[in-house]
Amino acid sequence: MNFFKKFTLVTTFAAACSLYAAAADDYAASVNPFIGTTNFGTTNPGAVMPNGMMSVVPFNVMGSDTNVYDKDARWWSTPYEYHNKFFTGYAHVALSGVGCPELSSLLTMATTGDLEPDYKKYGSPYDRESASPGYYTNHLTNYDILTEVTATTRSSAERFTFPGGKSNIIINLGQGLTNESGATVRRVSDTEIEGSKLLGTFCYNSQAVFPIYFVMRVNKKASSCGFWKMQPEMTGVEAEWTVDDGTYKIYRKYGRELSGDDIGAWWTYDSLAPGEQVEVRMGVSFVSCDNARENLDKEQASLTFDQIRQNARNEWNSQLGRIRVTGGTPDQREVFYTALYHALIHPNILSDVNGQYPLMEGWGNGNVSYDGDRYTVFSLWDTYRNVHQLLTMVYPEKQLDMVRSMIDMSKEWGWLPKWELYGRETFTMEGDPAIPVIVDTWRKGLRDFDMDAAYQAMVKSATTPGDKNPMRPDIDPYIQLGYVPLGWHANDLSGDNSVSHALEYYVADNALAWLAAERGDKALSKELYKRAQGYKNYYSKESGTLRPITKDGKFLSPFNPRQGENFEPVPGFHEGSAWNYTFFVPHDVEGLAKLMGGKRKFVDKLQMVMDSALYDPANEPDIAYPYLFSRFAGEEWRTQEQVNKLLAKYFTTKPDGIPGNDDTGTMSSWAVFSMMGFYPDAPGEPFYTLTSPVFDKVEIDTPSGTITIDAPHSSPADIYINSMTLGDKPLKSYRISHDQLIQGKNLKFNLSDKK
């Protein structure tokens, strides 16, 4: 099929799904946005559209003087934590499931009584909290104010119902999760302001900064309005005229423009009637205030709050309804659709309604050159393992735009992204993860993108010397030795993570080797395949694990393979122990087993890892461990047993129902695939390993038609696969290709409670 036909098929499929949604069930009703909002899941219950630029999120991680939740005290990387109950406003544009604090700024707040700009004083406890896809509400008990928020792709709508009397709307441009400061606000009219705020320094990369631009409107003219600014504490005569209301200066007779670190604007209504409502609308852009205003005007037009809320609900139902499940328990369906919801939050649309976006690592702006959107928030070390595989299968129009975005970044900057955030590369984590994402997408038939440019960028990062290579600064020893010795440090300043780096490079080079062979570059392909076998250098028979190698070519000694299991620093490994990484050779599992002494020793050792709590369900390198059993005939039951145990234990309907950072949907995507009965266990390779589905029936809409997975359960104990058919033909292999699944269309499992 040619590229044009492929693209037409994808876009027609997207349109058909939108039409289907009009008559679909209310899948959004099965989503619980509070799942993952504690236990460091770092999700939030705010209002957001699928992959939307805008999210409007309750902010409760900084509290009163007696109830302070400092974002750095416990490494807060979310604007919201379920158990915190001190609300200081709605943050606009937030990250979901990440491990470093960032964004979550432009806080809007409603109060009653005299104006107070200090969030520790104007913040309020709250109750009557509720959330659903595209909507969040609570009740501020200090003020008896009902708050409600919803969103479009690039704008928010907020509705505050007041008890009557003197009331205020405040925007705080100083508070937030970002480690950057500095903002500007200017009055456009009595009901509209515009401005910008500097964001960035994600994971403390001091150079990865960027501005967000906004336009904010209130729908009622206030009795008075103005600006405020926090001042340094002063004494003596100067303080008498400089400081108003503590350390905050309120500008009541000045209304042009204000800049500073902790500034904001306010509107005061002297006498609202009981039950009277004030609405706030905000548009954002990463290009300009003019674009923020255009985003707001075009996406909201004359729509009411309730219409915007319903549109958001409809769009979520359209997206969630591409996968339909039957059977299972209500809790399992809630876990599943919430996980799918989380998987559809990132990456985010970056381009404005006019197609403009900030150039990657550049000073100017670009225009989308294709019929689609530019994306951002590429947390690729996480998402290359399963999120993009899910998008490729079920949301191909999104995945195509994401791949195009990554390739355009390479044209603008010279390199594919690693962990890109709003046009800046943060260099967070390791590897070269864009390579397996693009190769995986291509191998599954989505090819309407510039592969020539993509290949050029891949080869560049795989061959450029380290002193000129920001993506692989330790590539020189990697090429010369086949591994990275201790003593080399990555650009994310995370420490000496040599083994972790090399393991990720092996996966990327294996994917690129296949592509090089397909393009006739046989010499490079041979070299890359050879590189991908370099993991063997790290295997220590003494420890039975992969083990760091010193600069003199010897294994690190002394060595404790369990060190790092609690995320304490450990030489050679990033955020984990040797056990979390030893089986992470997804492109050559059989070769790793041979290295360990054969199938039996491999399986026994892997089972020991699972039984001894050495497996971390919230850690990306070992996320596919349960599926490795199925590479060996007769051991597939172990995968089925382990996956079902992990789902039941770690993925629940409670606020701690994700085992750790959701990592922009990665943990959730593991749950989505695992509950459906198959998992992409080798990034860059178009294969799935099968397991027993949770549901009796799963229907997945794809451009090539609907895939149906039938797995009738006579009891919850039916977790073992006795037999399978694909396309009504007996299926013996527990690992199938993407094309087999797409073409077979009907996958049937015969389950029982016997191994």
matplotlib code that plots the C-alpha trace (Angstrom):
import matplotlib.pyplot as plt

x = [0.0, 1.4, 2.0, -1.0, -3.4, -2.0, -2.5, -6.0, -6.8, -5.6, -7.5, -10.7, -10.3, -10.1, -13.2, -15.1, -14.2, -15.5, -18.8, -19.0, -18.6, -21.9, -23.7, -21.1, -21.3, -20.1, -16.6, -15.6, -17.9, -15.4, -12.4, -11.3, -8.9, -7.9, -6.1, -2.3, -2.6, -0.6, 2.2, 4.3, 2.1, 2.1, -1.0, -3.6, -7.4, -7.5, -9.4, -7.6, -8.4, -6.8, -3.1, -4.2, -1.9, -4.0, -4.7, -6.3, -5.4, -6.1, -2.9, -2.5, 1.2, 2.0, 0.0, -0.5, 2.1, 1.1, 0.4, 3.3, 4.0, 7.2, 7.6, 11.3, 10.9, 9.6, 10.5, 7.0, 6.6, 2.8, 0.6, -1.8, -1.5, -4.6, -4.1, -3.3, -6.4, -5.2, -6.2, -4.3, -5.7, -5.9, -2.6, -2.6, -0.6, 0.8, 2.7, 1.2, 3.2, 6.7, 9.5, 10.7, 8.8, 7.9, 5.2, 1.9, 1.8, -0.6, -2.7, -6.2, -8.0, -11.4, -11.9, -14.4, -13.9, -10.9, -8.3, -5.3, -2.5, -0.5, -1.4, -0.6, -3.4, -5.9, -5.6, -8.5, -9.4, -11.9, -14.5, -17.1, -14.3, -15.2, -13.5, -14.2, -12.4, -12.5, -14.0, -13.0, -14.9, -14.5, -16.0, -13.7, -14.8, -13.2, -15.3, -18.3, -17.3, -18.1, -15.3, -15.5, -13.1, -13.1, -10.9, -10.5, -7.3, -5.6, -7.8, -9.6, -13.0, -13.5, -16.7, -16.9, -20.2, -20.0, -22.1, -22.6, -21.0, -17.5, -15.6, -12.3, -10.6, -6.8, -4.1, -0.8, 2.2, 4.8, 3.5, 4.0, 6.2, 8.8, 12.2, 12.3, 11.0, 10.0, 6.7, 5.1, 1.4, -0.3, -3.9, -5.8, -9.1, -11.1, -11.9, -8.8, -5.1, -2.2, 1.3, 4.0, 5.9, 9.3, 9.3, 11.9, 14.9, 13.2, 15.2, 17.5, 18.8, 19.4, 19.5, 16.1, 13.9, 11.0, 8.1, 4.4, 2.1, -1.5, -4.6, -7.1, -10.6, -13.3, -16.9, -18.1, -16.6, -15.3, -15.8, -12.1, -9.0, -5.3, -1.9, 0.0, 3.7, 5.6, 8.2, 11.3, 10.7, 11.7, 11.9, 11.7, 10.2, 10.6, 8.3, 5.5, 5.0, 6.4, 4.6, 0.9, -0.8, 2.3, 5.1, 2.7, 2.2, -1.2, -1.5, -4.9, -4.4, -1.8, -2.9, -0.5, 2.2, 4.1, 7.1, 8.7, 9.2, 6.1, 3.4, -0.3, -3.5, -6.9, -10.5, -12.8, -16.6, -18.0, -21.5, -22.2, -25.7, -25.9, -25.3, -23.9, -21.2, -18.1, -16.3, -12.7, -11.4, -7.8, -5.9, -2.2, 0.5, 4.2, 4.6, 2.9, 0.1, -1.6, -1.6, -2.9, -5.8, -6.5, -6.5, -9.0, -11.3, -11.3, -11.7, -14.3, -16.1, -19.5, -19.7, -21.0, -19.1, -21.5, -21.1, -17.3, -17.6, -19.8, -17.5, -14.6, -16.7, -17.7, -14.1, -12.9, -15.6, -14.6, -11.0, -11.6, -14.2, -11.7, -11.1, -14.2, -14.1, -16.7, -16.6, -14.2, -15.3, -16.4, -13.1, -11.1, -13.0, -12.3, -8.6, -8.5, -10.2, -8.3, -5.1, -6.1, -7.1, -3.6, -1.9, -3.7, -2.5, 1.1, 2.8, 0.9, -0.1, 2.4, 1.2, -1.4, -4.6, -2.7, -0.1, 2.8, 5.1, 8.5, 11.4, 13.4, 16.3, 15.8, 14.9, 12.1, 8.8, 7.9, 4.7, 3.4, 4.1, 1.7, -2.0, -1.7, -0.2, 3.3, 3.7, 5.9, 6.7, 8.6, 9.5, 11.0, 13.0, 9.7, 7.2, 9.4, 8.6, 4.8, 3.0, 4.0, 3.2, -0.3, -0.7, 0.6, -2.1, -5.1, -4.4, -2.2, -3.1, -1.5, 1.5, 2.2, 2.2, 4.4, 7.0, 6.8, 7.3, 10.4, 11.9, 11.2, 13.0, 16.1, 15.9, 15.6, 18.2, 20.3, 19.3, 16.3, 14.8, 15.6, 13.4, 12.1, 10.0, 8.4, 11.1, 14.0, 16.1, 16.5, 18.8, 16.9, 17.7, 19.7, 19.8, 18.7, 15.0, 13.6, 15.3, 13.3, 10.1, 10.5, 11.7, 8.8, 6.3, 7.7, 7.8, 4.1, 3.1, 2.8, 5.1, 3.8, 6.8, 10.3, 12.2, 15.2, 15.6, 14.9, 17.5, 20.1, 19.4, 19.6, 22.9, 24.3, 23.6, 24.9, 28.2, 29.2, 32.1, 31.3, 32.8, 30.3, 27.4, 25.0, 22.9, 25.6, 28.5, 30.0, 29.9, 33.6, 34.4, 31.1, 32.3, 35.9, 35.2, 31.6, 30.6, 30.8, 33.2, 32.7, 33.9, 31.7, 28.8, 25.7, 24.4, 21.5, 24.0, 22.5, 25.9, 27.9, 25.3, 27.5, 25.7, 22.3, 23.5, 25.0, 22.0, 19.8, 22.2, 22.1, 18.3, 18.6, 21.4, 19.6, 16.5, 18.7, 20.6, 17.4, 16.6, 20.1, 19.8, 16.5, 18.0, 20.9, 23.6, 24.9, 28.2, 26.6, 23.9, 26.6, 28.4, 25.3, 24.2, 27.6, 27.4, 24.0, 25.7, 28.0, 25.8, 27.7, 30.7, 28.8, 27.7, 29.5, 29.3, 30.3, 27.3, 25.0, 24.1, 25.3, 28.0, 29.8, 33.3, 36.0, 38.3, 41.0, 38.6, 37.8, 34.5, 33.7, 34.6, 33.3, 29.8, 26.4, 23.8, 21.0, 22.4, 20.1, 16.9, 15.6, 16.8, 19.9, 22.9, 24.8, 27.8, 26.8, 23.0, 20.4, 17.4, 17.7, 19.8, 21.7, 18.7, 16.4, 18.7, 20.2, 17.3, 16.9, 18.2, 14.8, 16.4, 18.3, 16.6, 17.7, 21.3, 21.1, 19.7, 22.6, 25.0, 23.4, 23.8, 20.6, 16.9, 16.5, 19.0, 17.5, 13.9, 14.9, 16.9, 14.1, 11.5, 13.8, 13.8, 10.0, 9.7, 12.3, 10.9, 13.8, 11.4, 10.3, 6.9, 7.4, 10.8, 11.1, 14.1, 12.4, 8.9, 8.8, 10.4, 7.1, 6.8, 10.2, 9.1, 7.0, 10.1, 10.6, 8.3, 6.5, 7.2, 4.4, 2.2, 4.6, 3.9, 0.2, 0.5, 2.9, 1.0, -2.3, -0.7, 1.0, -2.2, -4.2, -1.6, -0.4, -3.2, -6.3, -9.0, -7.5, -5.5, -2.3, -3.5, -0.3, 2.9, 4.9, 5.5, 3.1, 5.9, 3.7, 1.5, 4.1, 2.9, -0.7, 0.1, 1.6, -1.7, -3.7, -1.7, -1.6, -5.3, -6.0, -3.7, -0.6, 2.5, 5.2, 8.2, 11.0, 11.0, 11.8, 10.6, 6.9, 6.1, 3.8, 4.0, 0.6, -0.9, -4.3, -6.7, -8.6, -11.8, -14.0, -13.9, -11.9, -12.6, -9.8, -10.5, -7.5, -7.2, -7.3, -10.5, -11.5, -9.4, -11.5, -10.0, -12.2, -11.3, -14.4, -13.9, -15.9, -14.3, -11.7, -9.2, -9.2, -5.8, -4.0, -4.1, -4.9, -5.2, -5.4, -6.6, -5.9, -8.1, -9.8, -6.5, -4.7, -1.9, 1.0, 3.4, 3.0, 4.8, 3.2, 3.9, 1.9, 0.9, -0.3, -2.5, -3.9, -4.6, -5.9, -8.4, -9.9, -7.7, -9.4, -8.2, -9.4, -8.7, -8.8, -7.6, -5.0, -1.5]
y = [0.0, 3.4, 6.2, 8.2, 5.3, 4.6, 8.2, 8.3, 5.0, 6.4, 9.7, 8.0, 5.6, 8.6, 10.2, 6.9, 6.5, 10.1, 9.2, 6.0, 7.8, 9.6, 6.4, 4.8, 3.8, 6.2, 4.9, 8.0, 6.8, 4.0, 6.4, 7.4, 10.3, 9.9, 6.7, 7.3, 10.6, 9.3, 6.8, 8.9, 7.9, 11.7, 11.7, 14.4, 14.7, 17.9, 18.6, 17.8, 16.8, 13.8, 14.9, 18.4, 21.4, 22.7, 21.0, 22.8, 21.1, 21.6, 22.7, 21.5, 20.7, 24.0, 24.7, 27.0, 27.8, 24.8, 22.5, 23.2, 20.7, 22.0, 20.6, 19.9, 18.4, 15.0, 15.6, 16.6, 16.5, 16.8, 19.8, 17.5, 14.8, 13.0, 13.3, 17.0, 19.1, 22.7, 24.3, 27.3, 27.5, 25.9, 25.4, 25.5, 23.1, 20.3, 17.0, 13.7, 10.8, 12.4, 12.2, 15.8, 19.0, 21.3, 23.6, 23.8, 27.6, 30.4, 29.7, 31.1, 31.3, 32.5, 34.0, 36.1, 39.1, 41.4, 40.9, 38.8, 38.0, 35.5, 32.0, 30.7, 33.0, 32.8, 29.1, 27.0, 23.4, 21.8, 19.0, 17.7, 16.8, 15.0, 14.4, 12.8, 13.1, 16.7, 18.0, 18.6, 20.3, 21.0, 23.2, 25.7, 25.4, 28.7, 30.6, 28.4, 28.7, 25.9, 25.6, 23.8, 23.5, 22.0, 22.3, 22.4, 21.4, 24.7, 26.6, 26.3, 27.3, 27.8, 28.5, 29.8, 30.0, 32.5, 32.7, 36.4, 39.6, 40.8, 38.3, 38.1, 36.4, 36.1, 34.9, 34.0, 34.0, 33.2, 29.9, 26.7, 23.6, 25.1, 25.9, 29.0, 32.4, 35.6, 36.7, 39.6, 40.6, 43.4, 44.7, 44.5, 45.7, 45.6, 42.0, 40.7, 40.4, 38.8, 37.8, 35.2, 33.2, 31.5, 27.8, 25.0, 23.5, 20.1, 17.6, 20.6, 21.0, 24.8, 25.4, 23.8, 26.8, 28.1, 30.7, 30.1, 32.8, 33.3, 35.4, 35.4, 36.8, 37.1, 37.2, 40.0, 43.5, 43.9, 46.7, 47.1, 45.3, 45.6, 43.9, 42.7, 41.9, 40.3, 42.6, 41.8, 42.3, 45.9, 48.0, 51.6, 54.5, 52.8, 49.9, 52.3, 53.3, 50.3, 47.4, 46.9, 43.8, 42.2, 41.7, 42.1, 45.4, 45.8, 48.1, 49.7, 52.7, 51.3, 49.0, 48.9, 46.2, 44.5, 42.2, 40.3, 36.9, 36.8, 38.9, 38.6, 40.2, 40.5, 41.4, 42.3, 42.2, 44.3, 42.8, 39.6, 38.0, 34.6, 31.9, 34.3, 32.9, 34.3, 32.5, 32.6, 31.6, 31.2, 30.4, 29.4, 29.2, 28.5, 31.0, 34.3, 36.1, 36.7, 33.0, 32.3, 34.7, 33.0, 29.6, 30.8, 32.5, 29.7, 26.8, 28.4, 31.0, 31.5, 28.1, 27.9, 26.2, 23.2, 22.9, 22.9, 20.3, 18.1, 18.4, 17.3, 14.3, 13.4, 13.5, 11.3, 8.8, 8.9, 8.1, 5.6, 3.8, 2.6, -0.3, -2.0, -4.6, -7.0, -9.1, -8.7, -6.9, -3.3, -2.6, -4.2, -2.1, 1.0, 0.2, -0.5, 2.7, 4.8, 3.4, 4.0, 7.6, 8.1, 6.7, 9.4, 12.5, 12.6, 13.5, 16.8, 19.0, 21.9, 23.7, 26.4, 26.5, 28.5, 25.7, 27.7, 26.2, 27.1, 25.6, 22.9, 24.4, 27.6, 31.2, 31.3, 29.7, 27.0, 26.1, 22.6, 21.4, 18.5, 18.1, 17.5, 18.7, 19.2, 17.3, 17.8, 16.1, 13.2, 11.2, 8.6, 6.6, 5.7, 5.7, 3.9, 0.6, 0.5, 3.9, 4.4, 0.8, 1.4, 4.6, 2.9, 0.2, 2.1, 5.8, 5.8, 9.4, 10.6, 8.3, 9.6, 13.2, 12.3, 10.6, 13.6, 15.9, 14.0, 14.0, 17.7, 18.3, 16.6, 18.9, 22.0, 21.0, 18.2, 15.4, 13.3, 13.9, 11.9, 13.7, 16.8, 19.4, 22.3, 22.6, 22.0, 18.8, 18.0, 14.9, 13.1, 9.4, 7.4, 5.7, 6.7, 5.9, 7.7, 5.1, 2.1, 4.2, 5.2, 1.8, 0.1, 2.5, 1.9, -1.9, -1.9, -0.2, 3.5, 5.1, 8.5, 10.3, 11.4, 8.2, 9.5, 12.3, 10.0, 7.5, 10.2, 11.5, 7.9, 7.2, 10.5, 9.7, 6.1, 7.1, 10.7, 10.8, 11.5, 15.0, 16.1, 13.8, 15.2, 12.1, 9.5, 11.3, 8.0, 6.5, 6.3, 3.6, 1.9, 1.5, 0.6, -1.8, -3.0, -1.5, 1.6, 1.4, 3.3, 6.8, 8.2, 10.6, 11.4, 14.9, 14.5, 14.8, 11.7, 10.1, 7.1, 4.9, 3.1, -0.2, 1.4, 3.6, 0.7, -1.5, 1.2, 1.7, -2.0, -1.9, 1.2, -0.2, -3.5, -1.6, 0.6, -2.5, -3.9, -0.6, -0.3, -3.8, -2.9, 0.2, -1.7, -0.4, -3.9, -2.8, -0.5, -3.1, -5.8, -3.4, -2.4, -6.0, -6.7, -3.8, -5.0, -8.2, -6.1, -6.8, -10.1, -8.2, -7.2, -10.7, -11.9, -15.6, -14.8, -12.6, -14.1, -10.6, -7.9, -6.0, -2.7, -2.8, -0.5, 1.6, -1.1, -3.7, -5.6, -6.2, -3.8, -5.2, -5.4, -5.6, -6.1, -6.8, -5.7, -2.2, 0.4, -1.5, 1.4, 4.0, 4.8, 5.7, 2.7, 2.6, 1.6, 1.6, 4.3, 4.2, 0.5, -2.5, -5.0, -7.3, -4.6, -4.5, -8.0, -9.4, -6.2, -7.6, -7.7, -8.1, -11.3, -13.1, -16.5, -15.3, -14.1, -17.4, -19.2, -16.9, -17.8, -21.5, -22.4, -22.2, -23.9, -21.6, -18.5, -19.4, -20.4, -17.1, -15.0, -16.8, -16.1, -12.4, -12.4, -14.4, -12.4, -9.0, -8.1, -7.1, -3.5, -3.1, 0.7, 0.5, 0.6, -1.6, -4.7, -3.8, -6.7, -9.3, -11.3, -11.8, -13.3, -16.7, -17.2, -17.2, -20.8, -23.7, -25.0, -22.0, -19.7, -20.4, -18.4, -15.3, -15.8, -16.3, -13.4, -10.9, -11.6, -11.3, -8.0, -6.6, -7.6, -6.3, -3.1, -1.7, -0.9, 1.6, 3.3, 6.6, 4.5, 2.2, 2.7, 1.2, 4.4, 7.2, 6.6, 8.0, 9.8, 6.8, 4.0, 2.1, 2.6, 1.2, -1.9, -2.4, -1.8, -4.3, -6.8, -6.7, -7.2, -10.3, -9.2, -7.1, -5.5, -6.9, -5.8, -2.1, -1.7, -5.2, -5.7, -8.6, -9.3, -11.9, -13.3, -13.8, -14.5, -11.5, -10.2, -9.7, -12.1, -10.0, -7.1, -5.2, -3.0, -0.6, -0.4, 1.1, -2.5, -3.4, -4.5, -7.0, -9.2, -11.1, -13.7, -15.3, -16.6, -17.0, -19.5, -18.1, -15.5, -18.3, -19.0, -17.4, -20.2, -20.7, -24.2, -23.5, -20.6, -19.8, -16.9, -16.3, -19.7, -21.5, -23.2, -21.1, -22.7, -19.8, -17.4, -14.7, -13.3, -10.5, -7.3, -8.4, -11.8, -10.1, -7.5, -9.9, -12.7, -10.3, -12.9, -14.2, -16.8, -18.2, -21.3, -20.6, -22.7, -22.6, -25.4, -24.7]
z = [0.0, -0.9, 1.6, 0.4, 0.8, 4.2, 5.3, 3.9, 5.7, 9.0, 8.7, 7.5, 10.5, 12.9, 11.4, 11.6, 15.3, 15.9, 14.3, 16.2, 19.5, 19.1, 19.8, 22.0, 25.6, 28.2, 28.6, 30.5, 33.3, 34.0, 34.5, 38.0, 37.7, 41.3, 40.6, 40.9, 42.8, 45.8, 46.4, 44.0, 41.0, 40.3, 38.2, 38.9, 38.6, 36.6, 33.4, 30.2, 26.6, 25.0, 24.4, 25.0, 25.4, 28.2, 31.5, 34.5, 37.7, 41.4, 43.2, 46.8, 47.3, 49.0, 52.1, 55.0, 57.6, 59.6, 56.7, 54.2, 51.4, 49.9, 46.4, 47.0, 50.5, 49.2, 45.5, 44.6, 40.9, 40.7, 41.5, 43.4, 46.1, 47.2, 50.9, 50.9, 51.4, 51.2, 47.9, 46.6, 43.1, 39.7, 37.8, 34.1, 31.9, 34.1, 33.6, 34.6, 36.1, 35.9, 38.4, 38.4, 39.3, 36.4, 34.9, 36.9, 37.0, 36.2, 39.3, 39.5, 42.8, 44.0, 47.5, 49.5, 51.8, 51.7, 49.0, 50.2, 47.7, 50.0, 49.0, 52.5, 53.8, 50.9, 50.5, 51.7, 52.8, 50.5, 50.3, 47.8, 45.4, 42.2, 38.8, 35.5, 32.1, 31.1, 34.4, 38.1, 40.9, 44.6, 47.4, 49.3, 52.9, 54.0, 51.5, 50.6, 47.0, 44.5, 41.9, 38.5, 35.7, 32.2, 29.1, 25.3, 23.6, 24.2, 26.7, 30.0, 31.3, 35.1, 36.9, 40.5, 42.3, 45.2, 48.4, 47.9, 49.1, 48.5, 46.3, 44.4, 41.5, 41.8, 39.4, 41.0, 38.5, 41.2, 42.6, 40.7, 40.4, 38.0, 39.3, 37.2, 38.1, 36.3, 34.8, 33.0, 33.1, 31.3, 31.3, 27.9, 29.3, 32.6, 32.0, 30.2, 30.9, 29.0, 29.9, 30.1, 32.6, 32.4, 33.0, 32.8, 34.5, 34.3, 36.4, 37.1, 33.6, 34.0, 30.3, 29.3, 29.9, 27.9, 28.2, 28.4, 27.1, 28.3, 27.9, 30.8, 30.8, 33.4, 32.2, 34.5, 35.0, 38.5, 40.9, 40.9, 39.5, 39.5, 40.1, 43.1, 43.8, 46.6, 48.1, 50.2, 53.9, 54.8, 57.9, 58.8, 56.8, 53.5, 54.6, 55.4, 51.8, 50.0, 51.7, 51.8, 53.3, 54.9, 52.3, 49.3, 47.5, 45.9, 43.0, 43.0, 40.8, 38.3, 35.5, 32.6, 32.9, 35.7, 35.8, 38.6, 40.2, 42.5, 40.8, 39.9, 39.1, 40.8, 40.3, 43.2, 43.1, 46.0, 46.2, 44.3, 44.9, 46.7, 44.1, 41.5, 39.2, 37.7, 34.9, 34.0, 30.5, 29.7, 26.5, 26.4, 23.8, 23.7, 20.8, 21.8, 23.5, 20.2, 19.6, 23.1, 22.3, 19.0, 20.6, 23.2, 20.6, 18.1, 20.5, 22.8, 20.6, 22.2, 24.0, 27.5, 30.3, 30.2, 26.4, 26.7, 29.5, 27.3, 24.3, 26.4, 27.6, 24.1, 22.8, 25.7, 24.9, 21.2, 22.1, 24.9, 22.9, 20.3, 22.8, 24.2, 26.9, 28.1, 31.3, 34.2, 37.4, 37.6, 39.4, 36.5, 34.0, 36.0, 36.2, 32.5, 31.2, 33.7, 32.5, 28.9, 29.9, 31.5, 28.4, 26.3, 28.3, 26.9, 24.5, 24.1, 21.2, 21.0, 17.9, 18.1, 16.0, 13.3, 13.1, 14.8, 17.4, 19.0, 17.0, 18.7, 20.5, 18.4, 18.8, 16.2, 15.4, 12.9, 11.1, 10.9, 7.3, 7.3, 8.0, 11.7, 15.0, 16.4, 19.6, 22.7, 26.1, 24.6, 27.7, 25.5, 27.9, 29.4, 26.5, 23.9, 25.7, 25.3, 24.9, 21.3, 20.5, 21.9, 19.9, 16.7, 16.9, 18.2, 17.5, 14.4, 13.4, 16.7, 16.3, 12.8, 14.0, 16.9, 14.6, 12.2, 15.2, 16.3, 12.8, 12.3, 15.6, 14.1, 11.1, 13.3, 15.9, 14.3, 16.7, 17.5, 21.0, 24.1, 26.8, 25.0, 26.8, 24.9, 22.4, 24.8, 25.2, 28.9, 28.4, 31.1, 31.5, 29.0, 25.6, 22.2, 22.5, 19.4, 17.2, 18.3, 18.3, 14.7, 13.5, 15.4, 13.8, 10.3, 10.7, 11.7, 8.4, 9.4, 6.8, 5.9, 7.2, 6.0, 6.7, 4.8, 7.3, 10.2, 9.0, 8.6, 12.2, 13.6, 11.9, 13.1, 16.7, 16.4, 14.7, 15.8, 18.2, 21.8, 22.0, 19.3, 20.3, 22.9, 22.7, 23.3, 25.0, 26.0, 22.5, 22.0, 24.6, 23.7, 20.1, 20.9, 23.8, 23.2, 26.5, 28.6, 31.5, 34.8, 34.8, 32.0, 32.8, 30.8, 30.0, 32.5, 35.4, 37.0, 37.8, 36.7, 35.0, 32.6, 32.4, 32.1, 29.2, 27.3, 27.6, 26.1, 23.3, 22.5, 22.1, 19.8, 17.7, 17.3, 15.9, 13.6, 12.4, 11.0, 9.2, 7.8, 6.3, 4.8, 3.2, 1.8, 4.2, 5.0, 6.5, 9.0, 9.8, 10.5, 12.8, 14.7, 15.2, 16.5, 18.9, 20.1, 21.4, 23.7, 26.7, 27.0, 28.3, 31.4, 32.5, 35.6, 36.4, 40.0, 40.7, 38.1, 37.0, 34.7, 36.5, 36.0, 34.5, 35.6, 33.3, 33.6, 32.2, 35.4, 37.1, 39.9, 43.3, 45.9, 44.3, 45.7, 43.0, 45.3, 45.9, 44.3, 44.9, 47.0, 44.4, 46.3, 44.1, 42.8, 40.3, 36.9, 37.2, 37.1, 39.5, 40.2, 41.1, 38.9, 39.2, 37.7, 34.7, 34.3, 32.1, 30.1, 26.8, 24.9, 21.5, 22.5, 25.3, 24.0, 23.8, 27.4, 28.5, 26.8, 28.6, 31.9, 31.3, 29.4, 29.7, 33.1, 34.8, 33.1, 34.1, 37.7, 38.1, 36.7, 39.0, 41.9, 41.0, 41.0, 44.2, 46.1, 45.5, 43.3, 40.5, 40.7, 39.0, 38.8, 37.1, 33.3, 32.7, 34.3, 33.2, 30.7, 33.0, 33.5, 29.8, 29.3, 30.6, 27.5, 25.3, 26.4, 25.7, 28.7, 30.8, 29.5, 32.5, 34.6, 32.5, 32.9, 36.6, 37.2, 35.1, 36.8, 40.3, 39.4, 38.0, 41.1, 43.5, 42.0, 39.7, 41.7, 41.9, 45.0, 44.9, 45.2, 42.4, 40.3, 41.6, 41.3, 38.8, 35.9, 33.7, 31.2, 30.8, 30.7, 33.8, 32.6, 29.1, 30.7, 32.4, 29.2, 27.2, 30.0, 30.6, 26.9, 26.8, 24.8, 25.3, 23.1, 25.0, 22.6, 21.5, 17.8, 17.0, 15.8, 18.1, 21.0, 23.7, 24.7, 28.1, 29.5, 29.2, 32.1, 30.1, 28.4, 25.2, 23.9, 20.7, 19.3, 16.4, 14.0, 10.5, 9.1, 11.0, 14.5, 16.3, 18.6, 21.5, 23.1, 26.4, 28.3, 32.0, 34.0, 37.2, 38.2, 38.7, 34.9, 34.3, 32.4, 28.7, 27.5, 23.8, 21.4, 17.9, 15.6, 12.6, 13.5, 13.1, 16.0, 17.5, 19.2, 19.6, 22.5, 20.5, 17.4, 15.0, 14.6, 11.1, 12.3, 14.9, 12.5, 9.7, 12.0, 13.5, 15.9, 18.7, 21.0, 24.3, 26.0, 29.7, 32.9, 36.4, 35.7, 34.6]

ax = plt.figure().add_subplot(projection="3d")
ax.plot(x, y, z, "-o")
ax.set_aspect("equal")
plt.show()
